[in-house]
Amino acid sequence: MTKRSGDTGPGERTRCGWCSRALPERPANAIGRKPIYCRRSCRQRAFEARQRGDSLGVSDDELIITRNELEDLNDRLFEISLAAKDSDTLLQDGVSPSKVLEQLVAAIDRAVGTN
């Protein structure tokens, strides 16, 4: 038997196969298959994605995004790399590590949009 990417060890919570939310705990004596999705809508979206991928000839390991999404992602990654370089410079200049970490986290939050 092969281990799927969503499988976890004992005591670890599994995540939804579509949205990555933590799945609710299952009682030890639960009968049936372990759930893969947290709700029916996630199961439906995953089904639709598989069907669309099959029609386009795209495997489960491939992803299609728009050029604008790719450029936005590259911009965000560039912002994070600059923040890391700035952090290194600040550390070399003697700024306290806690202050540097605070600024780095803030820069990452801005880049990923979690302000």
N, CA, C and O atoms as a printed pandas DataFrame, in Angstrom:
     atom_number atom_name residue_name chain_id  residue_number  x_coord  y_coord  z_coord
0              1         N          MET        A               1    0.847   -1.175    0.000
1              2        CA          MET        A               1    0.000    0.000    0.000
2              3         C          MET        A               1    0.888    1.233    0.000
3              4         O          MET        A               1    1.861    1.302    0.751
4              5         N          THR        A               2    0.559    2.195   -0.832
5              6        CA          THR        A               2    1.353    3.421   -0.885
6              7         C          THR        A               2    0.728    4.478   -0.004
7              8         O          THR        A               2   -0.480    4.468    0.234
8              9         N          LYS        A               3    1.539    5.377    0.471
9             10        CA          LYS        A               3    1.068    6.451    1.342
10            11         C          LYS        A               3    0.686    7.644    0.479
11            12         O          LYS        A               3    1.497    8.128   -0.311
12            13         N          ARG        A               4   -0.533    8.115    0.624
13            14        CA          ARG        A               4   -0.980    9.292   -0.106
14            15         C          ARG        A               4   -0.456   10.539    0.588
15            16         O          ARG        A               4   -0.088   10.502    1.762
16            17         N          SER        A               5   -0.426   11.649   -0.154
17            18        CA          SER        A               5    0.117   12.879    0.412
18            19         C          SER        A               5   -0.709   13.382    1.588
19            20         O          SER        A               5   -0.165   14.074    2.448
20            21         N          GLY        A               6   -1.994   13.067    1.663
21            22        CA          GLY        A               6   -2.832   13.531    2.764
22            23         C          GLY        A               6   -2.773   12.647    3.992
23            24         O          GLY        A               6   -3.309   13.009    5.039
24            25         N          ASP        A               7   -2.116   11.468    3.880
25            26        CA          ASP        A               7   -2.040   10.557    5.020
26            27         C          ASP        A               7   -1.116   11.128    6.081
27            28         O          ASP        A               7   -0.114   11.774    5.774
28            29         N          THR        A               8   -1.467   10.880    7.324
29            30        CA          THR        A               8   -0.652   11.364    8.432
30            31         C          THR        A               8   -0.438   10.244    9.419
31            32         O          THR        A               8   -1.074    9.194    9.330
32            33         N          GLY        A               9    0.445   10.464   10.346
33            34        CA          GLY        A               9    0.724    9.469   11.366
34            35         C          GLY        A               9   -0.310    9.534   12.472
35            36         O          GLY        A               9   -1.217   10.365   12.425
36            37         N          PRO        A              10   -0.187    8.675   13.461
37            38        CA          PRO        A              10   -1.141    8.664   14.565
38            39         C          PRO        A              10   -1.084    9.973   15.353
39            40         O          PRO        A              10   -0.005   10.503   15.621
40            41         N          GLY        A              11   -2.247   10.478   15.713
41            42        CA          GLY        A              11   -2.326   11.700   16.499
42            43         C          GLY        A              11   -2.269   12.978   15.674
43            44         O          GLY        A              11   -2.516   14.059   16.208
44            45         N          GLU        A              12   -1.951   12.884   14.385
45            46        CA          GLU        A              12   -1.893   14.065   13.534
46            47         C          GLU        A              12   -3.253   14.276   12.873
47            48         O          GLU        A              12   -3.925   13.322   12.480
48            49         N          ARG        A              13   -3.642   15.543   12.759
49            50        CA          ARG        A              13   -4.907   15.845   12.093
50            51         C          ARG        A              13   -4.683   15.923   10.598
51            52         O          ARG        A              13   -3.701   16.507   10.141
52            53         N          THR        A              14   -5.580   15.342    9.845
53            54        CA          THR        A              14   -5.480   15.412    8.399
54            55         C          THR        A              14   -6.125   16.700    7.913
55            56         O          THR        A              14   -6.851   17.365    8.651
56            57         N          ARG        A              15   -5.851   17.035    6.677
57            58        CA          ARG        A              15   -6.361   18.266    6.092
58            59         C          ARG        A              15   -7.228   17.941    4.884
59            60         O          ARG        A              15   -7.072   16.902    4.243
60            61         N          CYS        A              16   -8.138   18.850    4.593
61            62        CA          CYS        A              16   -9.046   18.708    3.459
62            63         C          CYS        A              16   -8.228   18.624    2.172
63            64         O          CYS        A              16   -7.255   19.356    1.994
64            65         N          GLY        A              17   -8.630   17.731    1.288
65            66        CA          GLY        A              17   -7.941   17.551    0.024
66            67         C          GLY        A              17   -8.134   18.693   -0.943
67            68         O          GLY        A              17   -7.442   18.757   -1.958
68            69         N          TRP        A              18   -9.056   19.600   -0.661
69            70        CA          TRP        A              18   -9.287   20.732   -1.553
70            71         C          TRP        A              18   -8.830   22.046   -0.930
71            72         O          TRP        A              18   -8.042   22.770   -1.538
72            73         N          CYS        A              19   -9.304   22.365    0.258
73            74        CA          CYS        A              19   -9.049   23.691    0.841
74            75         C          CYS        A              19   -7.985   23.685    1.929
75            76         O          CYS        A              19   -7.599   24.751    2.410
76            77         N          SER        A              20   -7.506   22.526    2.323
77            78        CA          SER        A              20   -6.458   22.350    3.335
78            79         C          SER        A              20   -6.866   22.721    4.753
79            80         O          SER        A              20   -6.002   22.869    5.617
80            81         N          ARG        A              21   -8.157   22.875    5.012
81            82        CA          ARG        A              21   -8.595   23.075    6.398
82            83         C          ARG        A              21   -8.410   21.763    7.156
83            84         O          ARG        A              21   -8.449   20.682    6.569
84            85         N          ALA        A              22   -8.210   21.876    8.458
85            86        CA          ALA        A              22   -8.081   20.666    9.272
86            87         C          ALA        A              22   -9.418   19.937    9.303
87            88         O          ALA        A              22  -10.469   20.549    9.489
88            89         N          LEU        A              23   -9.362   18.634    9.119
89            90        CA          LEU        A              23  -10.575   17.826    9.194
90            91         C          LEU        A              23  -10.925   17.592   10.663
91            92         O          LEU        A              23  -10.031   17.534   11.508
92            93         N          PRO        A              24  -12.205   17.457   10.975
93            94        CA          PRO        A              24  -12.582   17.206   12.371
94            95         C          PRO        A              24  -12.047   15.860   12.847
95            96         O          PRO        A              24  -11.837   14.939   12.058
96            97         N          GLU        A              25  -11.835   15.771   14.149
97            98        CA          GLU        A              25  -11.358   14.517   14.735
98            99         C          GLU        A              25  -12.398   13.422   14.518
99           100         O          GLU        A              25  -13.603   13.668   14.585
100          101         N          ARG        A              26  -11.913   12.212   14.257
101          102        CA          ARG        A              26  -12.791   11.047   14.124
102          103         C          ARG        A              26  -12.657   10.197   15.371
103          104         O          ARG        A              26  -11.555   10.021   15.890
104          105         N          PRO        A              27  -13.760    9.675   15.850
105          106        CA          PRO        A              27  -13.656    8.755   16.987
106          107         C          PRO        A              27  -12.830    7.534   16.584
107          108         O          PRO        A              27  -12.821    7.137   15.419
108          109         N          ALA        A              28  -12.145    6.951   17.548
109          110        CA          ALA        A              28  -11.288    5.796   17.265
110          111         C          ALA        A              28  -12.091    4.625   16.718
111          112         O          ALA        A              28  -11.569    3.818   15.949
112          113         N          ASN        A              29  -13.352    4.529   17.108
113          114        CA          ASN        A              29  -14.166    3.398   16.659
114          115         C          ASN        A              29  -15.030    3.741   15.443
115          116         O          ASN        A              29  -15.999    3.035   15.162
116          117         N          ALA        A              30  -14.698    4.803   14.725
117          118        CA          ALA        A              30  -15.479    5.209   13.548
118          119         C          ALA        A              30  -15.396    4.139   12.468
119          120         O          ALA        A              30  -14.355    3.516   12.261
120          121         N          ILE        A              31  -16.509    3.946   11.796
121          122        CA          ILE        A              31  -16.605    2.941   10.746
122          123         C          ILE        A              31  -16.590    3.648    9.398
123          124         O          ILE        A              31  -17.121    4.750    9.260
124          125         N          GLY        A              32  -15.983    3.014    8.414
125          126        CA          GLY        A              32  -15.986    3.555    7.067
126          127         C          GLY        A              32  -14.672    4.238    6.719
127          128         O          GLY        A              32  -13.714    4.247    7.491
128          129         N          ARG        A              33  -14.674    4.803    5.533
129          130        CA          ARG        A              33  -13.477    5.479    5.053
130          131         C          ARG        A              33  -13.229    6.766    5.822
131          132         O          ARG        A              33  -14.155    7.414    6.309
132          133         N          LYS        A              34  -11.965    7.112    5.915
133          134        CA          LYS        A              34  -11.623    8.401    6.498
134          135         C          LYS        A              34  -12.028    9.482    5.504
135          136         O          LYS        A              34  -11.835    9.313    4.300
136          137         N          PRO        A              35  -12.589   10.593    5.990
137          138        CA          PRO        A              35  -12.976   11.653    5.052
138          139         C          PRO        A              35  -11.735   12.302    4.427
139          140         O          PRO        A              35  -10.687   12.424    5.062
140          141         N          ILE        A              36  -11.887   12.707    3.186
141          142        CA          ILE        A              36  -10.810   13.392    2.474
142          143         C          ILE        A              36  -11.089   14.892    2.416
143          144         O          ILE        A              36  -10.164   15.703    2.389
144          145         N          TYR        A              37  -12.368   15.251    2.397
145          146        CA          TYR        A              37  -12.768   16.653    2.264
146          147         C          TYR        A              37  -13.546   17.086    3.503
147          148         O          TYR        A              37  -14.207   16.274    4.150
148          149         N          CYS        A              38  -13.458   18.375    3.823
149          150        CA          CYS        A              38  -14.112   18.878    5.036
150          151         C          CYS        A              38  -15.600   19.095    4.828
151          152         O          CYS        A              38  -16.364   19.071    5.793
152          153         N          ARG        A              39  -16.025   19.305    3.596
153          154        CA          ARG        A              39  -17.458   19.470    3.330
154          155         C          ARG        A              39  -17.772   19.066    1.896
155          156         O          ARG        A              39  -16.876   18.859    1.078
156          157         N          ARG        A              40  -19.037   18.964    1.620
157          158        CA          ARG        A              40  -19.475   18.496    0.304
158          159         C          ARG        A              40  -19.040   19.437   -0.811
159          160         O          ARG        A              40  -18.721   18.986   -1.910
160          161         N          SER        A              41  -19.023   20.735   -0.542
161          162        CA          SER        A              41  -18.632   21.695   -1.578
162          163         C          SER        A              41  -17.163   21.495   -1.976
163          164         O          SER        A              41  -16.813   21.651   -3.146
164          165         N          CYS        A              42  -16.306   21.151   -1.012
165          166        CA          CYS        A              42  -14.903   20.883   -1.334
166          167         C          CYS        A              42  -14.786   19.625   -2.188
167          168         O          CYS        A              42  -13.998   19.581   -3.133
168          169         N          ARG        A              43  -15.564   18.613   -1.856
169          170        CA          ARG        A              43  -15.553   17.391   -2.653
170          171         C          ARG        A              43  -16.008   17.688   -4.082
171          172         O          ARG        A              43  -15.443   17.162   -5.041
172          173         N          GLN        A              44  -17.028   18.529   -4.218
173          174        CA          GLN        A              44  -17.543   18.889   -5.537
174          175         C          GLN        A              44  -16.502   19.682   -6.334
175          176         O          GLN        A              44  -16.306   19.416   -7.520
176          177         N          ARG        A              45  -15.834   20.651   -5.699
177          178        CA          ARG        A              45  -14.807   21.451   -6.395
178          179         C          ARG        A              45  -13.658   20.558   -6.856
179          180         O          ARG        A              45  -13.133   20.742   -7.954
180          181         N          ALA        A              46  -13.268   19.597   -6.027
181          182        CA          ALA        A              46  -12.192   18.679   -6.401
182          183         C          ALA        A              46  -12.621   17.816   -7.592
183          184         O          ALA        A              46  -11.832   17.575   -8.506
184          185         N          PHE        A              47  -13.861   17.360   -7.577
185          186        CA          PHE        A              47  -14.382   16.574   -8.697
186          187         C          PHE        A              47  -14.358   17.401   -9.974
187          188         O          PHE        A              47  -13.911   16.926  -11.018
188          189         N          GLU        A              48  -14.838   18.636   -9.893
189          190        CA          GLU        A              48  -14.859   19.512  -11.066
190          191         C          GLU        A              48  -13.453   19.771  -11.585
191          192         O          GLU        A              48  -13.233   19.796  -12.796
192          193         N          ALA        A              49  -12.493   19.964  -10.672
193          194        CA          ALA        A              49  -11.111   20.207  -11.082
194          195         C          ALA        A              49  -10.532   18.976  -11.780
195          196         O          ALA        A              49   -9.819   19.104  -12.775
196          197         N          ARG        A              50  -10.839   17.778  -11.259
197          198        CA          ARG        A              50  -10.358   16.560  -11.911
198          199         C          ARG        A              50  -10.958   16.411  -13.295
199          200         O          ARG        A              50  -10.256   16.061  -14.244
200          201         N          GLN        A              51  -12.250   16.673  -13.419
201          202        CA          GLN        A              51  -12.912   16.562  -14.715
202          203         C          GLN        A              51  -12.326   17.556  -15.712
203          204         O          GLN        A              51  -12.065   17.203  -16.862
204          205         N          ARG        A              52  -12.120   18.795  -15.277
205          206        CA          ARG        A              52  -11.556   19.827  -16.154
206          207         C          ARG        A              52  -10.122   19.466  -16.531
207          208         O          ARG        A              52   -9.721   19.654  -17.680
208          209         N          GLY        A              53   -9.352   18.954  -15.587
209          210        CA          GLY        A              53   -7.984   18.533  -15.873
210          211         C          GLY        A              53   -7.936   17.408  -16.883
211          212         O          GLY        A              53   -7.084   17.392  -17.771
212          213         N          ASP        A              54   -8.860   16.461  -16.743
213          214        CA          ASP        A              54   -8.918   15.355  -17.700
214          215         C          ASP        A              54   -9.238   15.867  -19.100
215          216         O          ASP        A              54   -8.652   15.406  -20.079
216          217         N          SER        A              55  -10.164   16.817  -19.198
217          218        CA          SER        A              55  -10.542   17.329  -20.510
218          219         C          SER        A              55   -9.415   18.136  -21.158
219          220         O          SER        A              55   -9.337   18.215  -22.384
220          221         N          LEU        A              56   -8.539   18.735  -20.339
221          222        CA          LEU        A              56   -7.406   19.508  -20.862
222          223         C          LEU        A              56   -6.134   18.686  -20.987
223          224         O          LEU        A              56   -5.139   19.154  -21.540
224          225         N          GLY        A              57   -6.164   17.450  -20.469
225          226        CA          GLY        A              57   -4.978   16.607  -20.513
226          227         C          GLY        A              57   -3.924   17.020  -19.492
227          228         O          GLY        A              57   -2.726   16.854  -19.720
228          229         N          VAL        A              58   -4.378   17.557  -18.371
229          230        CA          VAL        A              58   -3.480   18.023  -17.322
230          231         C          VAL        A              58   -3.509   17.010  -16.182
231          232         O          VAL        A              58   -4.579   16.581  -15.750
232          233         N          SER        A              59   -2.319   16.628  -15.694
233          234        CA          SER        A              59   -2.269   15.657  -14.593
234          235         C          SER        A              59   -2.535   16.361  -13.265
235          236         O          SER        A              59   -2.599   17.589  -13.205
236          237         N          ASP        A              60   -2.691   15.570  -12.202
237          238        CA          ASP        A              60   -2.935   16.118  -10.861
238          239         C          ASP        A              60   -1.757   16.933  -10.350
239          240         O          ASP        A              60   -1.925   17.776   -9.469
240          241         N          ASP        A              61   -0.565   16.694  -10.894
241          242        CA          ASP        A              61    0.634   17.400  -10.438
242          243         C          ASP        A              61    0.867   18.709  -11.191
243          244         O          ASP        A              61    1.810   19.435  -10.876
244          245         N          GLU        A              62    0.035   19.018  -12.168
245          246        CA          GLU        A              62    0.199   20.235  -12.957
246          247         C          GLU        A              62   -0.853   21.263  -12.564
247          248         O          GLU        A              62   -1.941   20.921  -12.100
248          249         N          LEU        A              63   -0.504   22.525  -12.760
249          250        CA          LEU        A              63   -1.383   23.615  -12.388
250          251         C          LEU        A              63   -1.406   24.627  -13.515
251          252         O          LEU        A              63   -0.364   24.947  -14.087
252          253         N          ILE        A              64   -2.580   25.128  -13.837
253          254        CA          ILE        A              64   -2.717   26.157  -14.857
254          255         C          ILE        A              64   -3.124   27.442  -14.166
255          256         O          ILE        A              64   -4.129   27.486  -13.457
256          257         N          ILE        A              65   -2.330   28.499  -14.377
257          258        CA          ILE        A              65   -2.687   29.809  -13.849
258          259         C          ILE        A              65   -2.543   30.829  -14.968
259          260         O          ILE        A              65   -1.858   30.587  -15.962
260          261         N          THR        A              66   -3.184   31.952  -14.797
261          262        CA          THR        A              66   -3.093   33.002  -15.811
262          263         C          THR        A              66   -1.736   33.682  -15.724
263          264         O          THR        A              66   -1.043   33.593  -14.711
264          265         N          ARG        A              67   -1.371   34.362  -16.799
265          266        CA          ARG        A              67   -0.109   35.101  -16.819
266          267         C          ARG        A              67   -0.100   36.169  -15.730
267          268         O          ARG        A              67    0.926   36.387  -15.085
268          269         N          ASN        A              68   -1.243   36.842  -15.518
269          270        CA          ASN        A              68   -1.322   37.869  -14.472
270          271         C          ASN        A              68   -1.101   37.275  -13.088
271          272         O          ASN        A              68   -0.412   37.872  -12.261
272          273         N          GLU        A              69   -1.682   36.097  -12.827
273          274        CA          GLU        A              69   -1.483   35.440  -11.538
274          275         C          GLU        A              69   -0.021   35.050  -11.334
275          276         O          GLU        A              69    0.517   35.181  -10.235
276          277         N          LEU        A              70    0.616   34.571  -12.403
277          278        CA          LEU        A              70    2.023   34.195  -12.322
278          279         C          LEU        A              70    2.895   35.413  -12.043
279          280         O          LEU        A              70    3.794   35.362  -11.204
280          281         N          GLU        A              71    2.627   36.512  -12.752
281          282        CA          GLU        A              71    3.396   37.735  -12.533
282          283         C          GLU        A              71    3.186   38.258  -11.112
283          284         O          GLU        A              71    4.137   38.720  -10.481
284          285         N          ASP        A              72    1.964   38.191  -10.605
285          286        CA          ASP        A              72    1.688   38.626   -9.239
286          287         C          ASP        A              72    2.443   37.758   -8.240
287          288         O          ASP        A              72    3.022   38.267   -7.280
288          289         N          LEU        A              73    2.435   36.454   -8.464
289          290        CA          LEU        A              73    3.163   35.539   -7.587
290          291         C          LEU        A              73    4.660   35.837   -7.609
291          292         O          LEU        A              73    5.303   35.873   -6.560
292          293         N          ASN        A              74    5.209   36.049   -8.789
293          294        CA          ASN        A              74    6.632   36.372   -8.901
294          295         C          ASN        A              74    6.955   37.688   -8.195
295          296         O          ASN        A              74    7.997   37.802   -7.550
296          297         N          ASP        A              75    6.073   38.680   -8.310
297          298        CA          ASP        A              75    6.274   39.952   -7.610
298          299         C          ASP        A              75    6.295   39.747   -6.100
299          300         O          ASP        A              75    7.141   40.311   -5.405
300          301         N          ARG        A              76    5.373   38.946   -5.596
301          302        CA          ARG        A              76    5.312   38.686   -4.157
302          303         C          ARG        A              76    6.564   37.950   -3.673
303          304         O          ARG        A              76    7.107   38.267   -2.614
304          305         N          LEU        A              77    7.015   36.971   -4.451
305          306        CA          LEU        A              77    8.239   36.256   -4.090
306          307         C          LEU        A              77    9.445   37.194   -4.096
307          308         O          LEU        A              77   10.324   37.087   -3.240
308          309         N          PHE        A              78    9.485   38.108   -5.059
309          310        CA          PHE        A              78   10.576   39.078   -5.117
310          311         C          PHE        A              78   10.557   39.981   -3.888
311          312         O          PHE        A              78   11.609   40.276   -3.320
312          313         N          GLU        A              79    9.364   40.424   -3.471
313          314        CA          GLU        A              79    9.240   41.254   -2.277
314          315         C          GLU        A              79    9.757   40.509   -1.043
315          316         O          GLU        A              79   10.441   41.091   -0.202
316          317         N          ILE        A              80    9.428   39.229   -0.943
317          318        CA          ILE        A              80    9.882   38.430    0.201
318          319         C          ILE        A              80   11.400   38.264    0.161
319          320         O          ILE        A              80   12.052   38.336    1.203
320          321         N          SER        A              81   11.972   38.044   -1.021
321          322        CA          SER        A              81   13.429   37.890   -1.106
322          323         C          SER        A              81   14.133   39.190   -0.741
323          324         O          SER        A              81   15.182   39.160   -0.097
324          325         N          LEU        A              82   13.573   40.334   -1.142
325          326        CA          LEU        A              82   14.155   41.618   -0.752
326          327         C          LEU        A              82   14.074   41.821    0.752
327          328         O          LEU        A              82   15.012   42.326    1.368
328          329         N          ALA        A              83   12.959   41.428    1.337
329          330        CA          ALA        A              83   12.804   41.560    2.792
330          331         C          ALA        A              83   13.837   40.703    3.521
331          332         O          ALA        A              83   14.374   41.119    4.548
332          333         N          ALA        A              84   14.118   39.509    2.995
333          334        CA          ALA        A              84   15.124   38.645    3.616
334          335         C          ALA        A              84   16.514   39.274    3.507
335          336         O          ALA        A              84   17.290   39.240    4.462
336          337         N          LYS        A              85   16.825   39.844    2.348
337          338        CA          LYS        A              85   18.122   40.507    2.174
338          339         C          LYS        A              85   18.233   41.720    3.087
339          340         O          LYS        A              85   19.283   41.957    3.684
340          341         N          ASP        A              86   17.147   42.493    3.198
341          342        CA          ASP        A              86   17.140   43.647    4.101
342          343         C          ASP        A              86   17.355   43.199    5.543
343          344         O          ASP        A              86   18.062   43.856    6.306
344          345         N          SER        A              87   16.739   42.079    5.908
345          346        CA          SER        A              87   16.890   41.557    7.266
346          347         C          SER        A              87   18.342   41.200    7.547
347          348         O          SER        A              87   18.857   41.485    8.628
348          349         N          ASP        A              88   18.997   40.582    6.583
349          350        CA          ASP        A              88   20.400   40.226    6.751
350          351         C          ASP        A              88   21.245   41.484    6.950
351          352         O          ASP        A              88   22.124   41.519    7.811
352          353         N          THR        A              89   20.973   42.506    6.155
353          354        CA          THR        A              89   21.707   43.770    6.277
354          355         C          THR        A              89   21.475   44.400    7.648
355          356         O          THR        A              89   22.414   44.886    8.278
356          357         N          LEU        A              90   20.227   44.392    8.106
357          358        CA          LEU        A              90   19.920   44.965    9.412
358          359         C          LEU        A              90   20.634   44.214   10.532
359          360         O          LEU        A              90   21.129   44.836   11.472
360          361         N          LEU        A              91   20.694   42.904   10.444
361          362        CA          LEU        A              91   21.399   42.113   11.452
362          363         C          LEU        A              91   22.879   42.447   11.470
363          364         O          LEU        A              91   23.483   42.556   12.537
364          365         N          GLN        A              92   23.467   42.609   10.285
365          366        CA          GLN        A              92   24.885   42.957   10.199
366          367         C          GLN        A              92   25.138   44.363   10.752
367          368         O          GLN        A              92   26.227   44.648   11.252
368          369         N          ASP        A              93   24.137   45.237   10.663
369          370        CA          ASP        A              93   24.260   46.603   11.184
370          371         C          ASP        A              93   24.007   46.674   12.685
371          372         O          ASP        A              93   24.096   47.747   13.283
372          373         N          GLY        A              94   23.690   45.527   13.298
373          374        CA          GLY        A              94   23.547   45.482   14.739
374          375         C          GLY        A              94   22.141   45.711   15.271
375          376         O          GLY        A              94   21.957   45.890   16.475
376          377         N          VAL        A              95   21.154   45.706   14.395
377          378        CA          VAL        A              95   19.763   45.842   14.848
378          379         C          VAL        A              95   19.377   44.565   15.584
379          380         O          VAL        A              95   19.797   43.475   15.197
380          381         N          SER        A              96   18.589   44.692   16.630
381          382        CA          SER        A              96   18.235   43.525   17.441
382          383         C          SER        A              96   17.465   42.493   16.603
383          384         O          SER        A              96   16.611   42.855   15.794
384          385         N          PRO        A              97   17.776   41.210   16.805
385          386        CA          PRO        A              97   17.100   40.150   16.039
386          387         C          PRO        A              97   15.580   40.198   16.181
387          388         O          PRO        A              97   14.871   39.910   15.216
388          389         N          SER        A              98   15.062   40.552   17.354
389          390        CA          SER        A              98   13.608   40.592   17.514
390          391         C          SER        A              98   12.996   41.695   16.654
391          392         O          SER        A              98   11.914   41.512   16.096
392          393         N          LYS        A              99   13.673   42.835   16.540
393          394        CA          LYS        A              99   13.179   43.927   15.694
394          395         C          LYS        A              99   13.248   43.533   14.225
395          396         O          LYS        A              99   12.333   43.831   13.456
396          397         N          VAL        A             100   14.341   42.857   13.828
397          398        CA          VAL        A             100   14.490   42.403   12.453
398          399         C          VAL        A             100   13.399   41.395   12.108
399          400         O          VAL        A             100   12.793   41.462   11.038
400          401         N          LEU        A             101   13.156   40.463   13.021
401          402        CA          LEU        A             101   12.123   39.457   12.792
402          403         C          LEU        A             101   10.752   40.112   12.669
403          404         O          LEU        A             101    9.948   39.727   11.820
404          405         N          GLU        A             102   10.494   41.082   13.500
405          406        CA          GLU        A             102    9.220   41.806   13.448
406          407         C          GLU        A             102    9.032   42.469   12.084
407          408         O          GLU        A             102    7.952   42.398   11.499
408          409         N          GLN        A             103   10.097   43.119   11.576
409          410        CA          GLN        A             103   10.015   43.770   10.267
410          411         C          GLN        A             103    9.885   42.754    9.140
411          412         O          GLN        A             103    9.165   42.990    8.170
412          413         N          LEU        A             104   10.576   41.629    9.264
413          414        CA          LEU        A             104   10.500   40.586    8.240
414          415         C          LEU        A             104    9.098   39.994    8.167
415          416         O          LEU        A             104    8.552   39.807    7.080
416          417         N          VAL        A             105    8.523   39.702    9.318
417          418        CA          VAL        A             105    7.159   39.155    9.348
418          419         C          VAL        A             105    6.177   40.153    8.756
419          420         O          VAL        A             105    5.281   39.766    8.006
420          421         N          ALA        A             106    6.333   41.432    9.082
421          422        CA          ALA        A             106    5.444   42.461    8.532
422          423         C          ALA        A             106    5.569   42.535    7.014
423          424         O          ALA        A             106    4.566   42.677    6.314
424          425         N          ALA        A             107    6.798   42.438    6.500
425          426        CA          ALA        A             107    7.003   42.476    5.045
426          427         C          ALA        A             107    6.373   41.259    4.371
427          428         O          ALA        A             107    5.770   41.380    3.304
428          429         N          ILE        A             108    6.511   40.098    4.989
429          430        CA          ILE        A             108    5.909   38.884    4.429
430          431         C          ILE        A             108    4.387   38.989    4.460
431          432         O          ILE        A             108    3.715   38.612    3.500
432          433         N          ASP        A             109    3.847   39.500    5.560
433          434        CA          ASP        A             109    2.395   39.677    5.647
434          435         C          ASP        A             109    1.893   40.592    4.538
435          436         O          ASP        A             109    0.855   40.326    3.932
436          437         N          ARG        A             110    2.624   41.665    4.270
437          438        CA          ARG        A             110    2.229   42.582    3.191
438          439         C          ARG        A             110    2.287   41.860    1.845
439          440         O          ARG        A             110    1.399   42.025    1.009
440          441         N          ALA        A             111    3.337   41.057    1.638
441          442        CA          ALA        A             111    3.510   40.365    0.351
442          443         C          ALA        A             111    2.430   39.336    0.105
443          444         O          ALA        A             111    1.975   39.176   -1.027
444          445         N          VAL        A             112    2.008   38.630    1.152
445          446        CA          VAL        A             112    0.991   37.595    0.951
446          447         C          VAL        A             112   -0.418   38.111    1.205
447          448         O          VAL        A             112   -1.393   37.384    1.019
448          449         N          GLY        A             113   -0.523   39.361    1.627
449          450        CA          GLY        A             113   -1.842   39.970    1.782
450          451         C          GLY        A             113   -2.581   39.562    3.032
451          452         O          GLY        A             113   -3.808   39.460    3.012
452          453         N          THR        A             114   -1.863   39.322    4.138
453          454        CA          THR        A             114   -2.533   38.934    5.384
454          455         C          THR        A             114   -2.486   40.036    6.428
455          456         O          THR        A             114   -2.587   39.763    7.624
456          457         N          ASN        A             115   -2.334   41.280    5.987
457          458        CA          ASN        A             115   -2.178   42.409    6.915
458          459         C          ASN        A             115   -3.081   42.270    8.086
459          460         O          ASN        A             115   -3.084   43.129    8.969
